[in-house]
Amino acid sequence: MKGRRFWKMSGSGNDFVFFDGRTDSVQGLDLPDAIRRICSRTRGVGADGVVFLEASASEPFGIRYYNSDGSRGELCGNASLCTSSLAVKLGLVAEDGFQFSTDVGSLRARLASGEPEIDLQAPRGLRANAGMALEAGEARIGFVDTGVPHLVVLTADADQAPVVRRGAELRRHASLPAGANVNFLSPAGAEWRMRTYERGVEGETLACGTGAVACAVLLRDWGLATGYATRLRTSSGLLLTVTIATGADGAIRPSLRGEGRIVFEGELVDL
């Protein structure tokens, strides 16, 4: 792994290590053990996941995403926001609009006033009631797949929710063969407070992009969202903003906007 160049990036506190597989070999870096070592916060670079830029047959480039436990992830919203910023910095695309390929299909992206925004595909499997027993303080639990399966738990106070214990329980619920991320949500004035237990990390993360979209979609379905945009305050203190349009076919078309910031560049020396 020596000599491999990388970028450390933050998407509202959701952090990632990026490698450019278009120009440098990433052989061996995408093995589960290597991913875990890279993501280790005590012995590696430290991250929630690893992203590989790669060539694409249909788009200017594509990405592969891996969770910190070494498992392959279908999609990551905040990693996609970070991807958009990095692609513009590397000169792969123009900032006013481009597409890149992912495991769930091509995503449209752009930079607006320096902040990345991505258009996600229509959500699937929406269930306003996921059919799970509620605990004290929980009002509703819904399900939706926004590229990644998500449960959304509407609570009285997300800051007081037992995210790690309850998230681990719900993430492995028998009705979810592939598991799910679990988002805890409560009103916060004109915004919503959101916390996430993330599968593949197996703990709480500071933000979750596809989770923010899942929260906005279910709030809309529950009749609780007001206005064109839903603003979600993450545990990093930063905002993720989700806008939802309805296509001519009646399908929901969500967009996600938030931070995609390069923290530092580096080179692996000994891992």
C-alpha positions as CSV (number, residue, x, y, z in Angstrom):
1,M,0.0,0.0,0.0
2,K,3.0,2.3,0.2
3,G,3.0,5.4,-2.0
4,R,-0.7,5.4,-2.6
5,R,-2.0,9.0,-2.8
6,F,-5.3,9.7,-1.0
7,W,-7.7,12.6,-0.1
8,K,-9.4,12.8,3.3
9,M,-12.8,14.4,2.9
10,S,-15.7,15.4,5.1
11,G,-19.4,15.4,4.2
12,S,-21.0,17.2,7.2
13,G,-18.8,15.1,9.5
14,N,-19.3,11.8,7.6
15,D,-15.7,11.3,6.6
16,F,-14.1,9.3,3.8
17,V,-10.7,8.4,2.3
18,F,-10.6,8.7,-1.5
19,F,-8.3,7.0,-4.0
20,D,-8.1,7.7,-7.7
21,G,-8.2,4.3,-9.4
22,R,-8.3,5.9,-12.8
23,T,-4.6,6.9,-12.6
24,D,-3.1,4.7,-9.9
25,S,-3.5,1.0,-9.2
26,V,-5.8,0.3,-6.2
27,Q,-5.1,-3.4,-6.3
28,G,-5.2,-4.7,-2.7
29,L,-6.7,-1.5,-1.3
30,D,-10.2,-2.7,-1.9
31,L,-9.9,-5.9,0.1
32,P,-12.0,-6.0,3.3
33,D,-8.9,-6.1,5.6
34,A,-7.3,-3.2,3.8
35,I,-10.5,-1.1,4.0
36,R,-10.7,-1.8,7.8
37,R,-7.1,-0.8,8.3
38,I,-7.4,2.4,6.3
39,C,-10.6,3.3,8.2
40,S,-9.2,2.6,11.7
41,R,-9.1,5.7,13.7
42,T,-6.2,4.5,15.9
43,R,-4.0,2.7,13.4
44,G,-5.0,4.1,10.0
45,V,-6.2,7.3,8.3
46,G,-9.6,7.1,10.0
47,A,-12.9,7.2,8.2
48,D,-16.5,6.0,7.9
49,G,-15.7,4.6,4.4
50,V,-13.4,4.4,1.4
51,V,-14.2,5.6,-2.1
52,F,-12.5,4.6,-5.3
53,L,-12.8,6.8,-8.4
54,E,-12.7,4.6,-11.5
55,A,-13.3,4.7,-15.2
56,S,-16.9,4.4,-16.4
57,A,-18.1,3.2,-19.8
58,S,-21.1,5.6,-19.7
59,E,-20.0,8.6,-17.6
60,P,-16.8,10.8,-17.2
61,F,-16.0,8.6,-14.1
62,G,-17.6,6.3,-11.6
63,I,-17.2,5.4,-7.9
64,R,-17.1,2.3,-5.7
65,Y,-17.9,2.8,-2.1
66,Y,-16.9,0.6,0.9
67,N,-18.1,0.9,4.5
68,S,-15.5,1.0,7.3
69,D,-16.1,-2.7,8.1
70,G,-15.0,-3.6,4.6
71,S,-18.4,-4.3,3.1
72,R,-19.4,-2.9,-0.2
73,G,-22.0,-0.1,0.0
74,E,-24.6,0.4,-2.7
75,L,-24.5,4.2,-2.3
76,C,-23.5,6.9,0.2
77,G,-25.1,10.3,-0.1
78,N,-22.4,12.3,1.7
79,A,-19.6,10.3,-0.1
80,S,-21.4,11.3,-3.4
81,L,-21.4,15.0,-2.3
82,C,-17.7,14.7,-1.5
83,T,-17.1,12.9,-4.9
84,S,-18.7,15.8,-6.7
85,S,-16.4,18.4,-5.0
86,L,-13.3,16.3,-5.7
87,A,-14.2,15.6,-9.3
88,V,-14.4,19.3,-10.0
89,K,-11.1,20.0,-8.2
90,L,-9.4,17.3,-10.2
91,G,-10.8,18.8,-13.4
92,L,-12.7,15.7,-14.4
93,V,-16.0,17.7,-14.9
94,A,-17.3,21.2,-15.0
95,E,-19.0,22.4,-11.9
96,D,-22.3,23.5,-13.5
97,G,-23.5,20.0,-14.1
98,F,-22.3,16.4,-14.7
99,Q,-23.0,12.8,-14.1
100,F,-21.1,9.9,-12.5
101,S,-21.8,6.2,-12.2
102,T,-22.5,4.3,-8.9
103,D,-23.7,0.9,-8.0
104,V,-27.3,2.1,-8.1
105,G,-27.0,3.9,-11.4
106,S,-25.8,7.3,-12.7
107,L,-26.3,10.4,-10.5
108,R,-26.6,13.9,-11.7
109,A,-24.5,16.5,-9.7
110,R,-23.4,20.1,-9.7
111,L,-21.7,22.7,-7.5
112,A,-23.8,25.7,-6.5
113,S,-22.0,28.5,-4.8
114,G,-19.2,26.0,-4.1
115,E,-21.5,23.5,-2.4
116,P,-22.2,20.2,-4.0
117,E,-25.7,19.0,-4.8
118,I,-26.8,15.6,-6.2
119,D,-30.0,14.3,-7.7
120,L,-30.9,10.9,-6.4
121,Q,-33.1,8.3,-8.1
122,A,-36.7,7.8,-7.1
123,P,-37.1,6.2,-3.6
124,R,-38.3,2.6,-3.5
125,G,-40.3,0.5,-1.1
126,L,-41.9,3.4,0.8
127,R,-43.8,2.2,3.9
128,A,-45.2,4.9,6.1
129,N,-45.5,2.3,8.8
130,A,-42.7,-0.3,8.9
131,G,-44.8,-2.5,11.2
132,M,-42.3,-2.5,14.1
133,A,-43.2,-2.1,17.8
134,L,-42.6,1.4,19.2
135,E,-40.6,2.2,22.4
136,A,-41.3,5.0,24.8
137,G,-40.7,8.3,23.1
138,E,-41.2,7.0,19.6
139,A,-44.2,8.1,17.5
140,R,-43.6,6.4,14.2
141,I,-41.2,4.1,12.3
142,G,-41.2,4.2,8.5
143,F,-39.1,2.6,5.8
144,V,-37.8,3.7,2.5
145,D,-34.9,2.7,0.2
146,T,-33.1,5.9,-1.1
147,G,-30.3,3.9,-2.7
148,V,-29.7,2.4,0.7
149,P,-32.4,0.9,2.9
150,H,-33.4,3.2,5.8
151,L,-35.7,3.1,8.8
152,V,-36.8,6.5,10.1
153,V,-37.9,6.7,13.7
154,L,-39.9,9.8,14.6
155,T,-39.1,10.7,18.3
156,A,-40.0,13.3,20.8
157,D,-36.3,14.2,21.2
158,A,-33.6,12.7,18.9
159,D,-30.9,14.0,21.2
160,Q,-32.2,11.8,24.0
161,A,-32.8,8.7,21.8
162,P,-30.7,5.6,22.6
163,V,-29.2,5.6,19.1
164,V,-26.6,2.9,19.5
165,R,-28.8,0.4,21.4
166,R,-32.0,0.9,19.6
167,G,-30.3,1.4,16.2
168,A,-28.5,-1.9,16.5
169,E,-31.8,-3.7,17.3
170,L,-33.7,-2.2,14.5
171,R,-30.9,-2.4,11.9
172,R,-31.1,-6.2,12.3
173,H,-34.9,-6.5,12.4
174,A,-36.1,-9.8,11.0
175,S,-38.2,-8.0,8.4
176,L,-35.0,-6.5,6.8
177,P,-33.0,-9.2,5.1
178,A,-30.4,-6.7,4.0
179,G,-30.5,-4.7,7.2
180,A,-30.9,-0.9,7.1
181,N,-29.5,2.3,8.4
182,V,-31.7,3.7,11.3
183,N,-32.4,7.5,11.5
184,F,-33.8,9.1,14.6
185,L,-35.7,12.3,13.9
186,S,-37.4,15.1,15.9
187,P,-38.6,18.6,15.2
188,A,-36.3,21.5,15.9
189,G,-38.1,24.8,15.0
190,A,-37.9,25.3,11.2
191,E,-35.5,22.4,11.0
192,W,-35.3,18.7,12.0
193,R,-32.8,17.1,14.2
194,M,-31.4,13.9,12.8
195,R,-29.1,11.2,14.2
196,T,-28.1,8.0,12.4
197,Y,-27.0,4.5,13.3
198,E,-25.2,3.3,10.2
199,R,-24.9,-0.3,9.1
200,G,-21.4,-1.2,7.9
201,V,-20.1,1.2,10.5
202,E,-22.1,-0.4,13.2
203,G,-22.4,2.7,15.3
204,E,-23.5,6.3,15.2
205,T,-22.1,8.5,12.5
206,L,-22.1,12.3,12.5
207,A,-24.3,12.5,9.3
208,C,-25.9,10.4,6.6
209,G,-26.9,11.8,3.2
210,T,-29.2,9.0,2.0
211,G,-30.7,9.1,5.6
212,A,-31.5,12.8,5.2
213,V,-33.3,12.0,2.0
214,A,-35.2,9.1,3.7
215,C,-36.2,11.5,6.5
216,A,-37.5,14.1,4.0
217,V,-39.4,11.5,2.0
218,L,-41.1,10.1,5.0
219,L,-41.9,13.5,6.6
220,R,-43.5,14.4,3.3
221,D,-45.5,11.1,3.3
222,W,-46.5,11.7,6.9
223,G,-47.7,15.2,6.1
224,L,-45.2,16.8,8.4
225,A,-42.9,18.4,5.9
226,T,-43.6,22.1,5.1
227,G,-42.2,24.1,2.2
228,Y,-40.1,23.0,-0.8
229,A,-36.9,22.2,1.1
230,T,-36.4,20.1,4.3
231,R,-33.4,21.1,6.4
232,L,-31.9,18.5,8.7
233,R,-29.4,19.3,11.4
234,T,-26.8,16.5,11.7
235,S,-24.7,15.6,14.8
236,S,-21.8,17.5,13.4
237,G,-23.9,20.6,13.7
238,L,-24.0,21.1,9.9
239,L,-27.1,21.1,7.7
240,L,-28.2,18.8,5.0
241,T,-30.9,20.1,2.7
242,V,-33.3,17.9,0.8
243,T,-35.6,19.2,-2.0
244,I,-38.2,17.0,-3.5
245,A,-39.9,17.4,-6.8
246,T,-42.5,15.3,-8.5
247,G,-41.9,14.2,-12.1
248,A,-44.5,14.1,-14.8
249,D,-44.8,10.4,-14.1
250,G,-45.7,11.1,-10.5
251,A,-42.4,9.7,-9.2
252,I,-40.5,11.5,-6.4
253,R,-37.3,13.2,-7.4
254,P,-35.1,14.1,-4.4
255,S,-32.0,16.2,-4.4
256,L,-29.4,16.4,-1.6
257,R,-27.2,19.4,-0.8
258,G,-24.5,19.7,1.8
259,E,-20.8,19.8,2.6
260,G,-18.2,18.1,0.5
261,R,-14.9,19.3,1.8
262,I,-11.3,18.2,1.3
263,V,-9.6,18.1,4.7
264,F,-6.1,17.0,3.6
265,E,-4.2,15.1,1.0
266,G,-1.7,12.4,1.9
267,E,0.3,9.3,0.9
268,L,0.2,5.9,2.6
269,V,3.5,5.1,4.0
270,D,3.0,2.1,6.3
271,L,-0.4,0.6,7.1
